[in-house]
Amino acid sequence: MKSLICTARMILTAAVAAVVLPAVAGAADIKVSLAGEQVGKPPAAFEPIVGTWIVAQDGGEKVIMLDGRPWVASKDNPTKLLIETARKLYGTSNEELMDNAKQFAYYPVALLKSVDNFTNGSISLKFKTIAGEADRCSGILFNVKPTGDWLAVRYNDTENNVGLWEFHNGIRRNVRFSDRNKPFMLDRNAWHELKMTVEGAGFQAFLDGTLALEYTLGSEPAAGRRGPPNADLFPANNPVLRPPVAGKIGLWSKTDSSSYFKDYVVSPKP
């Protein structure tokens, strides 16, 4: 798997100029423009961490493409690359990295360079599913911590649902799914909008303008079909689930998914 990465220090502190329209803090939208990007190159506005992210041409416009084919080509022998990636991302050589690396490498992510700390407001993007045998996922990454923990909201084209997921201590777990009885059957050849909003502890996700799920950060998890919830789903044990949201943001996907992304818009609120 070809993976473009940088250290956690570079990710969180480097002053890198992103290709965005200027915004007044807490007022104007931040709209990622791809007009100045080079087709076939990694996007300048985002920092790819896991996966192969390139600028592509879709008709008459430039888009960001997650190419899942390299992930498939390397999945049988990932250990060395995964450990190197994890060490650069987590900034440590802890023995637990083996497990963390294996889990983290399942999720291609790219961080938006221009926003260091998103807390309140909305994030939206448009996506188009291109391919994927194991998965067909497109999502928004947010609340990314220096430890590598994160939250992500995504649409899964194989399950036809929207899900909110958390990643903590090298393991990803579901927080909330959209209604299983109301699947979102989307046209794979068309563009669709995924939008999330955060207001304090309140979180909402929308798909093509329809409310898909709601969640209150800090909520205690209920028992599931398999019994009591995992300890990491309790906010007392997991900082990424506690309000307020505070961290980096970006793009998210899973395993061999190939997707197009465009019109990434951040609307911060005080």
QUIZI-V745430 format. One record per helix or strand. SS is the DSSP state (helix for helix, strand for strand). FROM is the first residue (numbers start at 1). TO is the last residue. If there is no record, write none. Layout:
SS;FROM;TO / SS;FROM;TO
//
This chain:
helix;8;13 / strand;20;20 / strand;30;32 / strand;46;50 / strand;52;58 / strand;61;67 / helix;69;77 / helix;79;90 / helix;97;104 / strand;109;112 / strand;118;118 / strand;120;131 / strand;137;144 / strand;150;156 / strand;161;168 / strand;171;177 / strand;192;199 / strand;202;207 / strand;210;216 / strand;224;224 / strand;227;227 / helix;231;233 / helix;235;237 / helix;239;241 / strand;247;252 / strand;258;269
//
